[in-house]
Amino acid sequence: MRILFLADVFGSPGRLILEQDLPRLREELAIDFCLVNAENATNGAGLSPRHAERILAAGADVITLGNHSWRRSEIVTYLATTDRVVRPANLSRFSPGVGLSVLPAADESNVAVISLLGALFINSSCGPFEIVDELVEEAARRAPVVLVDFHAEATSEKVGLARWLDGRVTAVFGSHTHVQTNDARVLAGGTAAITDAGMTGPHDSVIGVRAELAIERMRTGMQVRFEPAEGGVRIEGALVECDSNGRALSCQAVRFPTE
C-alpha cells in the first residue's frame, strides 16, 4: 500500500494548490490512501465544514486536525456527523467527533487513523502517552495499517512517540511546526516516521503568515492580526509504502512546488 500524508494545509493558498494538484498526484504516485492535516486550512487557523468537504472531494481519504480544532465554531456540529475528519483524541472526552477512525483504502482494506496533540507547549486535556497505547490496541484490532498524526511542537516529543510506537503502527507523521525535517526513515521495528512533514501553503512567509505581520508581533509584543501569505506555494508531506501486514517498507519526505 502507498500512503500519502500531506502536512498542515495553510489558508487559501495551501487549500487551492491541494485542490488543484492532489487528483494528479494520487494518480502519478499510485496512492492508495491519502491523509491530510488541514487544521489551518480556513484563513490560516481552523477548518470550516465547507473547506473540509472541498479537501475530501479533491482526493483526501481523511482529514486530521490539531490545536486549532475549535477555531471555527461551525466545525462543532460537523464533527458530530462525520468520521472522515479526525480531531485529536486527547482533547476533552466530552468534545464532539472522533480521535480514531477506520476507513477503506483504494483496495478496500482498512486503514486506522489516530490524531494526537503533544503535551509540551500545547494545551491538551491529557498527555498523548496516557492514552496512546489503548488507542493503538483498538486500531490494530480493526485494521492492519495504523497511521498516527502527532501534532506537536517539540521535536523530542515527536521522536519519543515514534520510538515508543515502533513496531506497533505503520507510521507516525509529525505535524504542527510547518518546517519539513530531514529525518524521514523506517525505524528498526518497521514503523515509518518523520518528525515534521512540513506545510502545504505559502513558504515565502513565517510558517504561512505574512512575514511583516509575524515579525511585528515578535518585535513589539503587541497583538497583531495574522493573515496568510501568498508566495512560494508548495505541497509538502511524506510518502510511505507498507506491506499487507502494515509494516513500513519505505518512508520519504516529498515536496511539490507550484508549476
LOKOL-739731 format. One record per residue (C-alpha): residue number from 1; x, y negated, z. Coordinates in steps of 0.1 Angstrom, whole numbers, plus 5000, padded with zeros to 4 digits. Example, Ala and Ser with C-alpha at 12.3 -4.5 7.8 and 13.67 -1.06 7.14 Angstrom:
<atoms>
+-----+------+------+------+
!  nr !   xx !   yy !   zz !
+-----+------+------+------+
!   1 ! 5123 ! 5045 ! 5078 !
!   2 ! 5137 ! 5011 ! 5071 !
+-----+------+------+------+
</atoms>
This chain:
<atoms>
+-----+------+------+------+
!  nr !   xx !   yy !   zz !
+-----+------+------+------+
!   1 ! 5000 ! 5000 ! 5000 !
!   2 ! 5012 ! 4965 ! 4992 !
!   3 ! 5002 ! 4938 ! 5017 !
!   4 ! 5005 ! 4901 ! 5012 !
!   5 ! 5004 ! 4877 ! 5041 !
!   6 ! 5001 ! 4840 ! 5033 !
!   7 ! 5011 ! 4817 ! 5060 !
!   8 ! 4994 ! 4786 ! 5075 !
!   9 ! 4974 ! 4771 ! 5047 !
!  10 ! 4976 ! 4733 ! 5054 !
!  11 ! 4950 ! 4708 ! 5042 !
!  12 ! 4936 ! 4704 ! 5007 !
!  13 ! 4970 ! 4707 ! 4990 !
!  14 ! 4975 ! 4742 ! 5005 !
!  15 ! 4939 ! 4753 ! 5000 !
!  16 ! 4938 ! 4742 ! 4964 !
!  17 ! 4971 ! 4759 ! 4954 !
!  18 ! 4959 ! 4791 ! 4971 !
!  19 ! 4926 ! 4790 ! 4953 !
!  20 ! 4943 ! 4784 ! 4920 !
!  21 ! 4971 ! 4809 ! 4923 !
!  22 ! 4960 ! 4837 ! 4946 !
!  23 ! 4940 ! 4856 ! 4920 !
!  24 ! 4970 ! 4857 ! 4897 !
!  25 ! 4994 ! 4866 ! 4925 !
!  26 ! 4972 ! 4895 ! 4935 !
!  27 ! 4973 ! 4909 ! 4900 !
!  28 ! 5010 ! 4902 ! 4893 !
!  29 ! 5022 ! 4917 ! 4927 !
!  30 ! 4997 ! 4945 ! 4926 !
!  31 ! 4984 ! 4935 ! 4961 !
!  32 ! 4961 ! 4960 ! 4979 !
!  33 ! 4953 ! 4938 ! 5009 !
!  34 ! 4957 ! 4901 ! 5015 !
!  35 ! 4957 ! 4884 ! 5048 !
!  36 ! 4957 ! 4846 ! 5050 !
!  37 ! 4962 ! 4824 ! 5081 !
!  38 ! 4940 ! 4793 ! 5075 !
!  39 ! 4937 ! 4776 ! 5108 !
!  40 ! 4949 ! 4743 ! 5093 !
!  41 ! 4931 ! 4745 ! 5060 !
!  42 ! 4905 ! 4718 ! 5067 !
!  43 ! 4923 ! 4684 ! 5067 !
!  44 ! 4953 ! 4699 ! 5085 !
!  45 ! 4935 ! 4711 ! 5117 !
!  46 ! 4909 ! 4738 ! 5119 !
!  47 ! 4888 ! 4756 ! 5094 !
!  48 ! 4853 ! 4749 ! 5081 !
!  49 ! 4829 ! 4777 ! 5071 !
!  50 ! 4828 ! 4762 ! 5035 !
!  51 ! 4866 ! 4764 ! 5032 !
!  52 ! 4867 ! 4799 ! 5047 !
!  53 ! 4843 ! 4811 ! 5020 !
!  54 ! 4863 ! 4795 ! 4993 !
!  55 ! 4895 ! 4812 ! 5005 !
!  56 ! 4878 ! 4845 ! 5007 !
!  57 ! 4864 ! 4841 ! 4973 !
!  58 ! 4899 ! 4833 ! 4959 !
!  59 ! 4911 ! 4868 ! 4970 !
!  60 ! 4918 ! 4868 ! 5007 !
!  61 ! 4905 ! 4900 ! 5023 !
!  62 ! 4906 ! 4885 ! 5058 !
!  63 ! 4915 ! 4851 ! 5074 !
!  64 ! 4932 ! 4846 ! 5107 !
!  65 ! 4931 ! 4816 ! 5130 !
!  66 ! 4952 ! 4801 ! 5157 !
!  67 ! 4954 ! 4774 ! 5183 !
!  68 ! 4932 ! 4751 ! 5162 !
!  69 ! 4903 ! 4777 ! 5161 !
!  70 ! 4878 ! 4753 ! 5177 !
!  71 ! 4888 ! 4720 ! 5160 !
!  72 ! 4857 ! 4723 ! 5137 !
!  73 ! 4825 ! 4727 ! 5157 !
!  74 ! 4807 ! 4743 ! 5128 !
!  75 ! 4830 ! 4773 ! 5129 !
!  76 ! 4815 ! 4785 ! 5162 !
!  77 ! 4782 ! 4798 ! 5147 !
!  78 ! 4800 ! 4811 ! 5116 !
!  79 ! 4824 ! 4833 ! 5136 !
!  80 ! 4795 ! 4850 ! 5152 !
!  81 ! 4783 ! 4862 ! 5118 !
!  82 ! 4815 ! 4875 ! 5101 !
!  83 ! 4843 ! 4900 ! 5106 !
!  84 ! 4864 ! 4885 ! 5078 !
!  85 ! 4876 ! 4856 ! 5099 !
!  86 ! 4895 ! 4867 ! 5130 !
!  87 ! 4902 ! 4844 ! 5158 !
!  88 ! 4929 ! 4851 ! 5184 !
!  89 ! 4920 ! 4880 ! 5206 !
!  90 ! 4934 ! 4863 ! 5237 !
!  91 ! 4910 ! 4833 ! 5236 !
!  92 ! 4882 ! 4835 ! 5262 !
!  93 ! 4863 ! 4867 ! 5261 !
!  94 ! 4832 ! 4845 ! 5261 !
!  95 ! 4841 ! 4828 ! 5228 !
!  96 ! 4824 ! 4839 ! 5196 !
!  97 ! 4840 ! 4860 ! 5169 !
!  98 ! 4864 ! 4889 ! 5170 !
!  99 ! 4901 ! 4892 ! 5176 !
! 100 ! 4903 ! 4926 ! 5159 !
! 101 ! 4887 ! 4935 ! 5126 !
! 102 ! 4889 ! 4966 ! 5103 !
! 103 ! 4884 ! 4960 ! 5066 !
! 104 ! 4888 ! 4980 ! 5034 !
! 105 ! 4918 ! 4976 ! 5012 !
! 106 ! 4916 ! 4979 ! 4974 !
! 107 ! 4918 ! 5017 ! 4976 !
! 108 ! 4891 ! 5017 ! 5003 !
! 109 ! 4914 ! 5028 ! 5030 !
! 110 ! 4910 ! 5010 ! 5063 !
! 111 ! 4933 ! 4981 ! 5075 !
! 112 ! 4931 ! 4968 ! 5110 !
! 113 ! 4939 ! 4931 ! 5116 !
! 114 ! 4948 ! 4917 ! 5150 !
! 115 ! 4951 ! 4879 ! 5157 !
! 116 ! 4971 ! 4868 ! 5188 !
! 117 ! 4982 ! 4835 ! 5203 !
! 118 ! 5016 ! 4831 ! 5220 !
! 119 ! 5018 ! 4821 ! 5257 !
! 120 ! 5048 ! 4798 ! 5255 !
! 121 ! 5039 ! 4761 ! 5248 !
! 122 ! 5004 ! 4771 ! 5236 !
! 123 ! 4972 ! 4773 ! 5257 !
! 124 ! 4956 ! 4807 ! 5257 !
! 125 ! 4932 ! 4824 ! 5281 !
! 126 ! 4957 ! 4852 ! 5288 !
! 127 ! 4991 ! 4862 ! 5277 !
! 128 ! 4994 ! 4883 ! 5245 !
! 129 ! 5013 ! 4911 ! 5262 !
! 130 ! 4985 ! 4915 ! 5287 !
! 131 ! 4961 ! 4928 ! 5260 !
! 132 ! 4981 ! 4938 ! 5230 !
! 133 ! 4985 ! 4975 ! 5240 !
! 134 ! 4948 ! 4980 ! 5243 !
! 135 ! 4942 ! 4962 ! 5210 !
! 136 ! 4968 ! 4983 ! 5192 !
! 137 ! 4954 ! 5016 ! 5206 !
! 138 ! 4919 ! 5007 ! 5194 !
! 139 ! 4932 ! 4995 ! 5160 !
! 140 ! 4952 ! 5027 ! 5155 !
! 141 ! 4921 ! 5048 ! 5162 !
! 142 ! 4902 ! 5030 ! 5134 !
! 143 ! 4928 ! 5025 ! 5107 !
! 144 ! 4962 ! 5039 ! 5096 !
! 145 ! 4975 ! 5004 ! 5087 !
! 146 ! 4976 ! 4978 ! 5116 !
! 147 ! 4986 ! 4942 ! 5109 !
! 148 ! 4993 ! 4916 ! 5136 !
! 149 ! 4993 ! 4878 ! 5130 !
! 150 ! 5012 ! 4864 ! 5160 !
! 151 ! 5005 ! 4827 ! 5161 !
! 152 ! 5032 ! 4814 ! 5185 !
! 153 ! 5057 ! 4786 ! 5190 !
! 154 ! 5087 ! 4804 ! 5205 !
! 155 ! 5110 ! 4825 ! 5183 !
! 156 ! 5119 ! 4846 ! 5213 !
! 157 ! 5083 ! 4855 ! 5220 !
! 158 ! 5076 ! 4865 ! 5184 !
! 159 ! 5108 ! 4886 ! 5182 !
! 160 ! 5099 ! 4902 ! 5215 !
! 161 ! 5064 ! 4911 ! 5205 !
! 162 ! 5076 ! 4926 ! 5172 !
! 163 ! 5101 ! 4948 ! 5190 !
! 164 ! 5075 ! 4958 ! 5216 !
! 165 ! 5052 ! 4970 ! 5189 !
! 166 ! 5079 ! 4986 ! 5167 !
! 167 ! 5066 ! 5020 ! 5155 !
! 168 ! 5031 ! 5013 ! 5166 !
! 169 ! 5019 ! 4988 ! 5140 !
! 170 ! 5026 ! 4983 ! 5103 !
! 171 ! 5037 ! 4946 ! 5105 !
! 172 ! 5040 ! 4917 ! 5129 !
! 173 ! 5037 ! 4884 ! 5110 !
! 174 ! 5048 ! 4853 ! 5129 !
! 175 ! 5030 ! 4821 ! 5121 !
! 176 ! 5024 ! 4786 ! 5135 !
! 177 ! 5058 ! 4767 ! 5131 !
! 178 ! 5053 ! 4762 ! 5093 !
! 179 ! 5090 ! 4768 ! 5086 !
! 180 ! 5099 ! 4801 ! 5070 !
! 181 ! 5126 ! 4821 ! 5087 !
! 182 ! 5153 ! 4842 ! 5071 !
! 183 ! 5147 ! 4874 ! 5090 !
! 184 ! 5122 ! 4895 ! 5071 !
! 185 ! 5131 ! 4931 ! 5080 !
! 186 ! 5118 ! 4966 ! 5088 !
! 187 ! 5126 ! 4975 ! 5124 !
! 188 ! 5140 ! 5009 ! 5134 !
! 189 ! 5106 ! 5023 ! 5143 !
! 190 ! 5091 ! 5014 ! 5109 !
! 191 ! 5074 ! 4980 ! 5117 !
! 192 ! 5078 ! 4951 ! 5093 !
! 193 ! 5085 ! 4918 ! 5109 !
! 194 ! 5092 ! 4882 ! 5101 !
! 195 ! 5095 ! 4855 ! 5128 !
! 196 ! 5076 ! 4829 ! 5108 !
! 197 ! 5062 ! 4833 ! 5073 !
! 198 ! 5062 ! 4796 ! 5066 !
! 199 ! 5034 ! 4773 ! 5052 !
! 200 ! 5012 ! 4772 ! 5022 !
! 201 ! 5010 ! 4735 ! 5016 !
! 202 ! 5029 ! 4702 ! 5011 !
! 203 ! 5066 ! 4706 ! 5021 !
! 204 ! 5076 ! 4670 ! 5014 !
! 205 ! 5063 ! 4663 ! 5049 !
! 206 ! 5068 ! 4670 ! 5086 !
! 207 ! 5053 ! 4706 ! 5087 !
! 208 ! 5025 ! 4695 ! 5065 !
! 209 ! 5018 ! 4660 ! 5079 !
! 210 ! 5027 ! 4627 ! 5061 !
! 211 ! 5063 ! 4621 ! 5074 !
! 212 ! 5058 ! 4585 ! 5082 !
! 213 ! 5029 ! 4593 ! 5105 !
! 214 ! 5046 ! 4621 ! 5123 !
! 215 ! 5078 ! 4600 ! 5128 !
! 216 ! 5058 ! 4570 ! 5141 !
! 217 ! 5043 ! 4592 ! 5168 !
! 218 ! 5077 ! 4606 ! 5176 !
! 219 ! 5094 ! 4572 ! 5178 !
! 220 ! 5066 ! 4553 ! 5197 !
! 221 ! 5048 ! 4579 ! 5217 !
! 222 ! 5016 ! 4564 ! 5206 !
! 223 ! 4986 ! 4583 ! 5193 !
! 224 ! 4987 ! 4583 ! 5155 !
! 225 ! 4961 ! 4599 ! 5133 !
! 226 ! 4977 ! 4626 ! 5112 !
! 227 ! 4970 ! 4631 ! 5075 !
! 228 ! 4981 ! 4659 ! 5052 !
! 229 ! 5010 ! 4650 ! 5029 !
! 230 ! 5008 ! 4658 ! 4992 !
! 231 ! 5043 ! 4665 ! 4977 !
! 232 ! 5063 ! 4697 ! 4973 !
! 233 ! 5033 ! 4720 ! 4975 !
! 234 ! 5041 ! 4757 ! 4975 !
! 235 ! 5028 ! 4790 ! 4988 !
! 236 ! 5048 ! 4809 ! 5014 !
! 237 ! 5043 ! 4842 ! 5031 !
! 238 ! 5056 ! 4878 ! 5034 !
! 239 ! 5052 ! 4909 ! 5012 !
! 240 ! 5051 ! 4943 ! 5029 !
! 241 ! 5049 ! 4977 ! 5014 !
! 242 ! 5039 ! 5007 ! 5036 !
! 243 ! 5032 ! 5044 ! 5032 !
! 244 ! 4998 ! 5061 ! 5038 !
! 245 ! 5006 ! 5065 ! 5075 !
! 246 ! 5011 ! 5028 ! 5079 !
! 247 ! 5049 ! 5029 ! 5082 !
! 248 ! 5066 ! 4999 ! 5066 !
! 249 ! 5089 ! 5007 ! 5037 !
! 250 ! 5100 ! 4971 ! 5029 !
! 251 ! 5094 ! 4935 ! 5040 !
! 252 ! 5104 ! 4903 ! 5022 !
! 253 ! 5097 ! 4866 ! 5026 !
! 254 ! 5080 ! 4852 ! 4995 !
! 255 ! 5078 ! 4816 ! 4981 !
! 256 ! 5059 ! 4805 ! 4951 !
! 257 ! 5063 ! 4768 ! 4941 !
! 258 ! 5037 ! 4749 ! 4921 !
! 259 ! 5042 ! 4754 ! 4884 !
+-----+------+------+------+
</atoms>
